[in-house]
Amino acid sequence: MKHHEFLARLARRADTKVILLVLDGVGDLRTADQPKTALEVAATPHLDALAARSALGRIHPVLPGVTPGSGPGHLALFGFDPTDPAADIGRGVLEALGLGIEIGARDLAIRGNFATADASGNLSDRRAGRIPTAESERLCAKMAAALAADPPSGVEVLVRAGEGYRFVLRLRADGLSAAVADTDPQRLGVPPLQPKARDEGAAATAHLLAELLDRLHAVIADEPRANRLLLRGISRLPDLPSMADLYRLRLGAFAGYPLYRGVASVCGMEVVECGKRIADLLSAVAARWDDFDYFFLHVKQTDMMGEDGNLAGKVEVLEEVDAALPRLLDLAPDVVAITGDHSTPAAMKAHSWHPVPLLLWSERCFVDDGRAFDELEAARGHLGTFPSRQLLGLMLANGGRLAKYGA
């Protein structure tokens, strides 16, 4: 029996409020050049005070040594096994759903990055200088107009701007396959990869994508920064059970970025309009406090600073969250879990496989000896180190929402 199916057998209703605050990429490293992590450097008196009356531990998003993407990292936090093929939600689907794009059974969803290539066709910036969203919207309108003027044969193509340098392609046709590799080489100084089928059944889709890229590259060839497209997360819609049905919960998602709104939507949460900073999220949560039992709050900026190698920026975000934490606690939740979907060490400028610190508070939790919310205290914590997918069970149990198992 799958983990979420077993939990669902025990789930019961209760008059309790459960909060999951995800500080994206919060985990960090100590290195010779960076002797303290962002959590250790940051002045976080409210987080530390909460840690002093909580249980601490660490979670592995997938498995030890496995570096997770944001989709698998969040699916695990929501109680699903991210290694289960049925839970393989591609980034394209997540991004599309987060933008409110309808995805059906015949559709292929692709998340794209605008990128910059030099005169030789080699990539000089995989994110096109992090162009603003307004620029992405202009470029997507330009590409959509070209496709409308000369529609490709046999396939319906939707182009939609995402956040910043990101965009989404939705292809609608019979026989499309998601078994096509990304075209992002994940490094500079080389050209984008060609779409490559990962099995024989995807050959026609790979050829279709190659032709589409050629057409769209011609449309943006004169752009000074965004003159290439990198395709990532080529995917189709999976069939996951709703968390609302599984656990008898009313679930609200408070996330400002499309991918995280998408994964919450796939899992059966109501996605609430909100801003992107912690203060905006908390205002939206307070306004909808009576409508939900489970609140998923997502803070993206910790991950962004980590990917930029900006330890000082990551520290600032953590201090911003800490300053806002009393507003969250004043709502009197019954359970609070604070963690991340993965680690994004500033020293690595990327997601990593390192375990993620976790704080779990309720009136029923075991209060351990931790006095701060950071990697070292979490490693010593009562909860130990365990798979992320098991966190939901702990949250439900602390909220009185799991029945006894067996006689």
Secondary structure by P-SEA (a helix, b strand, c coil): ccaaaaaaaacccccbbbbbbbccccbbbbccccccccccccccaaaaaaaaabbbbccccccccccccaaaaaaaaaccccccccccccaaaaaaaaacccccccbbbbbbbbccccccccccccccccccaaaaaaaaaaaaaaaaacccccbbbbbbbcccccbbbbbbcccccccccccccccccccccccccccccaaaaaaaaaaaaaaaaaaacccccccbbbbcccccbbbbcccccccccbbbbbccccaaaaaaaaaccbbbbbcccaaaaaaaaaaacccccbbbbbbcaaaaaaaaccaaaaaaaaaaaaaaaaaaaaacccbbbbbcccccccccccccccbbbbbbbcccccccccccccaaaaaacccccccccaaaaaaaaaacccccccc
